[in-house]
Amino acid sequence: MRYLFIIFFLVAITLSCSKEDKEHAENPMTAKDSILLSGLLDHLSKNYFGDNDHLTKSSDSIISFFQEHEAEINVKIAHIHFSKANYFLTEYYFEQAAQYYIKNHLPDKYAEQLTNIGVIKEMSGSYTEATEKYFKALEIFDSLNLELKSSMVYNNLGIVYQQLKENEKALEYYNKSLLISKKLNRPDISAKRYNNIAAVYEESGKNIDSSLYYYHKAHKIWLKDSSNRFLPIVENNIGYIYLLKNELTIADSLFKKALSFCLKTGQKNIISQILRNRAKLLIVQKKYTRAILTAEKAISLAQNSSNKEVQLESLKVLIEALEKIKEFEKANEKLKEYYQLQEELSGIEQKKQINQLNIQYQVRDKEHKIRILELENTVQNRKLLQQGLIIFVLVFILVGLFFVFRLQKKNNQLKLLQMHRDIADYVSELEEIKEQNNQSKELCAENFKNKIKSFDLTEREEEVLILISKGYKNSEIAEKMFVSINTVKTHTKNLFIKLDVRNRTEAARKAKLS
């Protein structure tokens, strides 16, 4: 319940981030084009069916019709795919927009899309990639003094640390974000930060009253607008707190109210969370059959929206309900699913924790070595004091040894200098060889491109043929060209026809021999 609420809420923020400023590099869209675009996007949203290839073609056809506004439309299409819980295409179109903005030197817009991509990465459990995107975006926003957008990225980083169970760090970033929103007098954003802070206290299990306090602060702000789409989210969360406090009547009332709101507005991402909480409530009320049905519905919705956190929590509730009616065989099957999913999620977290522990270990290890060296130095100094008289007697010997050591040191320095020179020569030779190899590769590549010009291939077919000749598979070619595998197969078939060959090997050979 906590994670999906925060992530959904976060995406709503970052998506709106792209609406704060007008597109700098694009000309304003005419009223006629704006109406036409709205109709096409509405049609795509209402007729959202078929596989990703079909949806990509439909989306690309809209973008090609408005090429002057491709970045803006890429973002809008990403919004549609996100609303349909198609996170693969959501990330793809955000990435397309990001490439446009960086190419046209619009760093603030580029950073917005990095933030959006980070959210999608986070929802899929790729915390390392998400954090990389967030810090990169934060660096850009800070350099441009865009405080509001920096506030949003701080919020995102808070979520990552909360996912990694580092609640103190999460609160630190949430509070940084909250301070900026208060400074800018943005109560709407402050309300969202209150929700995130409340979720951290809820997760800890030790500060339920603090959690309820912050949820109520957010609810008070959002209640000023009864149509606010965040109302069911916070009401669902408040209901869960009352469930933990065993105030079941209040909890049930809030769950029903939130569910009714979401059914009217079509907020599918929130419904699975509400159903998960209602299933838990039904168990407490000993209505086990209804609890099972409700938990199964929550799991189904969570799977459709790729929300593994809610899916995991709902599985836990389902197992509890099955055990209550002594359906131990079914409970055991679901328990296997639970552990498999838990391992999938915790594996990512564990890597992060291991990396952090490794850094901490290295620091402690270096500190330990420094302390040992300091102790050895102290012991050595004491020995020198105790041997003062002996040193006085052996002063001539020490002087001799001193000159020997000096001579040896000079010899070592000369050897070291010579080694550095030798290494520099080797490096220089390697660089020359590398440069020659690069020039040779570039020449071969240019010759190959010139050779295949005679086959009258399209630009895309030439790209496919070049990648085939390099040994790439269809799936790898599709990933590099940002197209579907079916599109690659179509280009491959056209290649076979134009080159009059039967397979990839013959095509590559003929292209090289032409």
Secondary structure, 3 states (H helix, E strand, C coil): CHHHHHHHHHHHHHHHHCCCCCCCCCCCCCHHHHHHHHHHHHHHHHCCCCCHHHHHHHHHHHHHHCHHHHHHHHHHHHHHHHHCCCHHHHHHHHHHHHHHHHHCCCHHHHHHHHHHHHHHHHHCCCHHHHHHHHHHHHHHHHHCCCHHHHHHHHHHHHHHHHHCCCHHHHHHHHHHHHHHHHHCCCHHHHHHHHHHHHHHHHHHCCCHHHHHHHHHHHHHHHCCCCCCCCHHHHHHHHHHHHHHCCCHHHHHHHHHHHHHHHHHHCCHHHHHHHHHHHHHHHHHCCCHHHHHHHHHHHHHHHHHCCCHHHHHHHHHHHHHHHHHCCCHHHHHHHHHHHHHHHHHHHHHHHHHHHHHHHHHHHHHHHHHHHHHHHHHHHHHHHHHHHCHHHHHHCHHHHHHHHHHHHHHHHHHHHHHHHHHHHHHHHHHHHHHHHHHHHHHHHHHHHHHHHHHHHHCCCHHHHHHHHHHHCCCCHHHHHHHHCCCHHHHHHHHHHHHHHHCCCCHHHHHHHHHHC
